């Protein structure tokens, strides 16, 4: 197969791109992506946008349609200033987890960059979105555009009807709780049939008249049942309100004694988007690693086949090298571990372990060391892991040595930081565990749950922060968030910290 | 299935709504900064705000989006870092101050840790915030002064038009491009050839090769002439005309008289305060009128019209006779600014000291001559920093202040205030221009 393809004429020559050339390049990329790598992708919709539009897309968390809010304006203002003063470049691409998969290419890119970006986004990211279990389980790629359009229009209608300030107040509060607005472990309780009907009515009412915001009333939601006599005991409340509840936005939406139906719907919108974006937060290393591995493989293949010129190939490699650079901890450019670098290195390493395993690899990865189907091993990894579990399973001693990783322990009880592990035989397992933990959102984000709210008593909302390893919440911010929470709840809110036995 | 979509032509400014919400949200902070920036600015002959807008830095505090996140202090944490060179297990490192490199807020969303937030306000936004809620006094009267005429505005280039609208630069650029592309022979090449031919023709007896050569040259010349004829120097294709569209022009013009006391008692501090006031007034009027002119008059015991530079920076001392400045203003209005064509504004700054009974004369000049033709007149008295008493008690004051108080009693569009420090300027300026109760008109006008 390779031999027959070696003597092709290049797809393009020179920096200018045209739609014809992009079409040709895309076809060539697709052939390698599907037939060689065996990728499985959503249909692609590739859009060419200008720098300003890229800035727009940036500020709205990368989504093509978004409701309006001042914080997006703030991000736009800052990104624009940074960009105009040359202190920050723009991403070459943005890609959206949707079906069809939309990716944005900038008009300023050269043809070589457009090719690289298509391989990266339209095939690498696209495959990852379509196949990774988190995205499959938690996001609705086909429905997201409709939902975003609904959200945008709904919030605009609320602004019309209730005023900018009233809507802003709810959005500010909802945004403050966004990280606590996702279900981490289990699915939300299934909507009851009444809820489904009510939701349906809200949508329909909204679409037909755009004014029936009040339709989601207590009676359609069956909320009045709460008022029925019941055993007032704590355990009954816990059962009825699904306590403890980690999803604060969900809890407020369902149980706040104060919120109007339209305010609940806004909380719901913010919560739905937080949940939609949650898998992306959990898979930064894997997602970028997958896209980078795919583009690197494809451009090399294109070059081998004579489909791109040496000049174009050098340009792509230059860009690739910049992207996967990992400064060391004492380098002024160091700002944490680069997900592109780590993800790409791990995936290249998996391929190496399949093709040229050492004894060490065989010992550490008996399942796939020497497996001739490295493509299959990678596809399986892309589909079934998230950053934390991926690192825990696939980070090899070889890479730990290559990155010269070490663990620094910061114990407030000790006067100094301590180097607790280095890249030697004794340290591999611990470093791998520590690094994996560094990507575990459940560990990184504070664990705050609603533990009680007696709607028939003092109505105080009780939250519990489970403190791990003696790390408390930032107090200043905590106070601010609690103010927002009180606004949404309407009554007192108490946040208690509970220390768990530390897992040293 | 796949497709490409060209989105570049989509409407831009998708985030305009977000930007407006952001400005609305940050208004208080931005106002504060705009106010500060206006205090530090010097008056310029054009506008006080750069065309590209004004860079504003506001504290991120005001725009904070709080989240629950882990404190960067205390507890036990492990960080995996790349690039170990010679650490061995058990090595200790001093804890960096402020947790640098430890990334204490790793779990948080973007945007933390920044203390300041910089962005650029457009000029329009800047002025809008600066003068938010202010309006010109006597807008009604102003409208009667305005005349509307039909003017024209440039509206790009077309390929057809009248000769007087020919855009020479663009036409010649097209012509040059076409001549180069079609390889039109230059005048010089034709002339060279003609000279050569003339030279040959001048010879009495030509050898046969010379004959042949002459013949060839003639042929070549014919070719050149033909080509120059075919490829014209200017072709109708090259022509570009400016086009104009009619537009209503509102002929509202305003002149601002800046009258400043520069007598011995006015020191740098006093002049600086006066200058800030004039700057604000100028910026504000510039927003409302297409055309604003500034007239600078300075006075000691005699008044003179000066340029801006002299107005603010020249040193001259002498006694004080305030009325000379008012006389000067009256004189200039009569000479150059007929009140039926101009909106006239007066701004006067002084430390309030005046000679003898001149203050009564000032009152007369204002009431009889200046206020009837002015839209608005503001008097700012710059008092000593220690003169707390004067600031709080409008009834107390020197001769000039007392006389002006009488003017104020009779004229609604006359305002007076005292200031003693830069911070006072903007607030009193706002006070001058806050919307007044409607229907309050000067009886004498």
Interface residues (C-beta under 8 A of the other chain):
Chain A: X19 X22 X23 X26 X30 X43 X44 X45 X46 X47 X48 X49 X50 X52 X53 X55 X56 X59 X60 X68 X69 X70 X71 X72 X73 X74 X75 X76 X77 X78 X80 X81 X84 X100 X104 X107 X122 X164 X168 X172 X175 X176 X177 X178 X179 X180 X326 X327 X328 X329 X330 X331 X334 X336 X337 X403 X404 X405 X406 X407 X408 X409 X410 X411 X412 X413 X415 X416 X417 X418 X419 X420 X421 X422 X423 X426 X427 X431 X434 X435 X437 X438 X441 X444 X445 X446 X448 X465 X469 X470 X471 X472 X473 X474 X475 X476 X477 X478 X480 X481 X484 X502 X504
Chain B: X1 X2 X3 X4 X5 X6 X7 X8 X10 X12 X14 X15 X17 X18 X19 X20 X21 X22 X23 X24 X25 X26 X63 X64 X65 X66 X67 X68 X69 X70 X71 X72 X73 X74 X75 X76 X77 X78 X79 X80 X81 X82 X83 X84 X85 X87 X88 X89 X90 X91 X92 X93 X94 X95 X101 X102 X103 X105 X106 X107 X109 X110 X111 X117 X118 X119 X120
